[in-house]
Amino acid sequence: MENIETIKNDTIALIDRLKAITFNAGLAGGGNEYIILVETFLYKFLNDKFIFEAKKRKPGLKEAEDEQAFFEKMSEDDYDAMCDCMEDVVELRRTHLISYLAKFRNEPNFATIFDAALEDIAKSNQAIFFIQNSDKTTEPILRPIAELINGGTSKKNAFCKSLIEAVAQFSFESAFSCGYDFFSTIFEYLIKDYNANGGGTYAEYYTPHAVAEIMAKLLVSPDEDVHSVSCYDPSAGTGTLVIALAHAIGANNCTVYTQDISDKSSTMLMLNMILNGFAHSLSHVVHGNTLTEPFHKSEKDQNSLRKFNYIVSNPPFKLDFSDYQSDLKADPYKGRFFAGIPNIPNKDRKKMEIYLCFFQHLLYSLKDDGKAAIVVPTGFITSKTGIAKKIIQHIVDNGWCGGVVSMPSNIFANTGTNVSVVIIDKKKNPEDATVLIDASKLGEDYQEAGLKKHRLTVEEIQYIVDTFRNREMHDDFSVVVSKEEIKEKSYSLSAGQYFDIKIEYVDITEEEFNKRVADYENTLRAQFEESHQLESDILKQLQNLKFNR
């Protein structure tokens, strides 16, 4: 077994080679670069996973010097039988394999051959290998790559040849046993340049892995027997949150449901789920507007929304949704937006607080005994008026507020907004206290690509989780407060407003006391004398003033 750091470095080197290829083709930073990288990485992963599983069923394949030759010697029936007994593996025909395509890389029509293989893989696995749209149409995950390259046939051929040669020099086989912790890190590295704020109307905020880990651990304790549950993210992005949650529960113990308005994010989410062993949930990944067209419906009543055991969300905070604000006000799902819909500002419509709609949707979609965690601007937890105040009152009065963790500034690299995580626990005893944590002073600064960033350490993450789980009180860090105490503070969920103001008293002798008083007296006398002198000087200066004719 190779060292995990070696495997990680080799995988990162592969990603860097792929990015160098797109850079040399003039695609860096362009709209098609992420499609090519994600699809090529996914194709490589599927290829190596197929061969990895094939070796378990065909021992001779391990010793074969030429894997493609080994497959070509197999009869059609033998090959089909091998594929039929593979579970959770995308079926690849012999003409789909990288080793097959590599033999044709110098052909004058190689780009056509390459694209045909990708399209055929998608077609052969269309039952599970697609992105679902909210209108129930579907799109394949693997799409032609060569057509994304500007230029003639020779340029397209050269580009596809470079891709196939890069992936042919590397194998994922040693990485398959590394699991979630490995592939979540690799996925984060793969997409780090394509999930930044400012890329369009729906700016995708990448949730840091540390925040995702904290949210998952606050919802699921290691001693809980959780199985046959549903996990949902209504603003899934690339899936960091929901996959961290599903990993904490166990891939075999839950089904993942998502929806997101971004086509780009949906493609990346599919890759993320495949890498982390959630291929069985691919059909529940939906591209569409969750607020206007919530896709996941009740199995018993298609006019009702599905309710979930666990929900996580890092929704966009502010966004112009004036085009469909009236649709939300006429929402067919009675009671979903119980606190109201944000108004349209007179000046900057981009400041419409869309996260308040997602928060209400989350509460509506949570089962009566469900748990949820949602990222909000920290200003939300001290709201005194409006929709935000109504939401806070609703979760506090119902006894659903499990707690709040206020995060350090700049922990989200792409937004300077301070954020907090609100934990909802509907099965919590209404009289149980709420844990409020102020982690704003934690974390360390670090440099990445010349930029200063901030992150929580492993020890700090565990400190937050342990404090929450054990309901501990630490000076200037955490408090445990009752529902009545929260009401007395006008429903504030900010830990800082409950911290005690401590005055330290130091015992001193009578002699020390008299000396301090004498010192204060001498100091004051000196200051008074200086003040009198200044007054005298000012009067003299005033008397010397003369009228200038």
Secondary structure, 3 states (H helix, E strand, C coil): CCCHHHHHHHHHHHHHHHHHHHHHCCCCCCCCHHHHHHHHHHHHHHHHHHHHHHHHHCCHHHHCCCHHHHHHHCCHHHHHHHHHCCCCCCCCCHHHCHHHHHCCCCCCCHHHHHHHHHHHHHHHCCCCCEEEECCCCEEECCCCCHHHCCCCHHHHHHHHHHHHHHHHCCCCHHHCCCCHHHHHHHHHHHHCCCCCCCCCCCCCCCCCHHHHHHHHHHHCCCCCCCCCEEEEECCCCCCHHHHHHHHHHCHHHEEEEEEECCHHHHHHHHHHHHHCCCHHHHHHEEECCCCCCCCCECCCCCCCECCEEEEEECCCCCCCCHHHHHHHHCCCCCCCCCCCCCCCCCCCHHHCCCHHHHHHHHHHHEEEEEEEEEEEEHHHHHCCCHHHHHHHHHHHHCCCEEEEEECCCCCCCCCCCCEEEEEEECCCCCCCCEEEEECCCCCEEEEECCEEEEECCHHHHHHHHHHHHCCCCECCCEEEECHHHHHHCCCCCCHHHHCCCCCCCCCCCHHHHHHHHHHHHHHHHHHHHHHHHHHHHHHHHHHCCCCCC
